[in-house]
Amino acid sequence: MSKLQQRLMREIQQNRNVKIVKTDEWSIPIRTVEVTYEPVRRSTMDVLMTMLLMSIQEADFANAQELSELLLVDPLFIEDLVSLMSRVSLIEQTEGFYRLTSKGQQQLERGIFEEELEVEMSNLYYSPCHLAFLAVDEDNIEEYDDLPELYRYVDEEAEKQENFEEALLIEALQQEDEEKAGVGASQKLISKIVQTDAKQINDIPCFEFVLHDKEQDILFVRIWNALLNQWDSHLEQQLTEKEQLQWREQYL
């Protein structure tokens, strides 16, 4: 970790007007939360599915062959699509004919197809110091043998928290999935949280630098978060609010 600290100091001191007046290191607690959830895949409804649903809405069809003859599409394509629409409850057979379900009617009107996917599990990382789940690259998660003392402003109640609101979990999962997927035609959405399991707490090191800009005569702080592998503006703001008034007396 000392090599990282030295690298950060060199980076800071590239600005000759800035002087480091204090360095410190401490840890923040991060709780791993294992979340099991039900996702759905949302995409723009394709032309063939739209035509099938509209046809079923307007007339009576007893089988895929009749739909194939009407639309002049290979029966195999029609059979596969009818099977899919039945499986996801867009259509059903009533009195020998296909009928749109209320779900099928809604999706046709919106032009959006939603397909339920298999249940998935993911790990989220909750920081009591941020009162939020952090968007973490799991490759950055390490186990440290020798950690500095805990951050002096840890929220002890938040550190004990094991139950989280479903909306917060869904928002964190959605953000994680969007970052992995990037831009595309379809979108995976979290429809329901099945189960959460609050796991262990791991401590993550952070580096603190209190700096003096000699040209502007101002004091400010930079905090490097080893879990995020970047400067942490939230912790910087927190320390500024709590300690900035003391810095000039202490360090100048």
N, C-alpha and C positions, 0 to 999 in steps of 0.2 A: 504493500500500500504506500510506502514511503516514495517509491518511484512515481506513482501517480500524483502524489502530493507535490513532488518536485516539478513534474511536468506542468501541473496547474499553476504553480507559482511562476514558472517561466512564461507561461501564456499571459498571465495577469501583468507581469512586469514588462511586457512588450510595449506597453504604454508608459513612457518615461515620466509622465506627470503623476502616475499612480504609485503610491508607496503602501506596502503591506505593513499594517501596524499591529495586527494580531492574527495568529493562526491557531486553529483548534480542530479537534476531531471528536466526533461523538456518533452514537448509533440511534437509529429510529426503529421501533418495532413494526414488523409487517406480518399480518395474519393471513395465512393461506385459507381460502374458503373454496371448498369443492362444491360445485353447483351442477345438478342434473336438471336438464330442461328439454322442452319439446320445441323444436324449430319448425318453421314452414318455409317453403321456397315460393317466392312471389315473382311472377314474370308477366310480361304483356301477353295476352291471349293470342295464339297464332290464328291465322285465317281459317284453317280447316276446322279447328275446334269451334270457332265462332259460327261458322256455317252449319256445323252439326247441331249445336245448341239452338240456333235459330230455326233450323228445320224441325227439330223435335218440338219446339215451342209452337210451331204453326200447324203441324199435321201429325197424324198417327203413324208411327213406324213400329213394327213388331220385331224387327231384327236388323242386323248390320247390313245384310245383303240389300234390303230395300233402300237404305241410306246410300249405299255404294252406287246403286243404279241411278238414284236421283242426282247425286253430285258428280257422277262419272269419275270416281276415284277408286283405285285398287281396293278390293274387299279386305285385304290383309291390313292396310293402313286404317281403314274404318274400324275393323274389329279391335285392333290394338288401342285405338283412341276411345272407342266406346267402353272397352274394358277398363281403361284408366279412369274415365269419367265416372263410371259406376263405382270403382274402388274408392275414389275420393268424394263420393256422394254428391256429384253434380247432377246426375240423373239416376232414376230408378225405374223399375218396371211395375206398372200398375194396370191391372185388368188386361195384361197381355201386350201393353204398349209402353214405349219409353216416355217418361215425363221428366221435366225439369224439377229438381228439388228447390226449396227456397234458397239454399246455398248456390245452386247452379244459376238461378235467376239473378241473384245479386252479383255474381262474378261476371255473368254475361253483360249486365247493365254497365258494370265498371270497366269491362274489357281487361280484367286482371285475373290471372289464374294462380291460385294458391294450392300448393301440394304439401301435405303433411309429411315430414321426414322422420326418420328414426330418432329416438331419444339419444341425446348426447350428454357428455360430461366435460366440464372445463374447470380449471383453477382460476380464481380471481384473487387479487392481492389487495388487502385493505390496510390502509395506513391511518392509525389513530391520530397522527400528527397533521394529516391533511383532511381528516374526516371524510375520506373518499377512497374509492377503488382506484388504483394506479394502473395506467396502461403500461404493462411491463413486457419486455422481451425476455422470455424465460431463459434464453442463453446467457443473460446477465446475472442470473441468480447463482450465487456461490455460497459455499459454507466457509465461514471464517473461524479460525482457531482462536485468534487473539483480537478481541473487539474492544474499542474504547467504551467509556461510560455512556449511559443512556442520555439522550437529549434532555436538556433541563426543563423543557416545556411540554413534556408528553402529557396528553389528556388521559388520566388514569381510568376514568369511566369508559372512554372510547376504547382503551386498550383491552378492557374486559368484555367488550361487546362480541356476542356470538350470533345474534339474530339480526337480519337485515331486511329492509323493506323490499318487496318484490320489484317495485319500479326501479330501485337503484341497481338491483342485480341485473335486470333486463337491460337497462341503459349501459352498464359496464360490459355485458356480454355482446350487445349489439355493436358497441364501439370496437371491441376486440375483433369481431367477425368482419366488420367493414374494413379494418386495417389489413387483415389477412387477404380478403377477397379482392380489394381494389374496385375499379369501375367495371361494371358488366351489365348485361341485359337483364339478369335475374338478381333477386335480392333475397338473402336468407334473413328471416325475422324470428325473434324469440316469442312464441305464443304463450308459454306457460312455464313457470318454475316448478319442477317436480319435487326437488329435495335440495337442502343445503346442509353442509357439514363443515363447521368451523374447525380447522385443523390447528397445527402448531403455530407459534409465533417465532419468526426468525428476526434477528437484529441485523440491520444493514448500516454500514458505515457512511458517514457524511463528513466532508471537509468544510470548515468555516474559515473565511478570510475577511477580516475587517480592513477596509482600504481607505486611504486618504488621497483624494484628488487635489494636488497642491495648486494647480492652476485655478480651479473653481473653489477651492477651500471647502470641500464637502467630504463627509464620511459616509461610506455605504458598505454593504456586506454582500459577498457572493458565497453561495452554498452549493457544493458539488454533491449530488445524490448518486451513490455508486449503483443503486438498483436501477435508476432511470438512465444512468450513464450520461448525465447532463446537468447543467445548472438548474437549480430548483427555485423557481420564482416564488412559489408559495411559502417555503421556509424562509426565504430572504425577506419577504414582506412581513412575516410573523416576527422575525428577530428585529427588524427595523422598528416596528411598532412598539416592541417591548424594551428595546435597549438603546435606540439611537440617541436619546437625550443624555445618556451616560458616556458615550464614546469620546466626545471632545475632552471631557474632564479626565478620562482614564488614559487616553492614548496620545494626546497632543500637549 
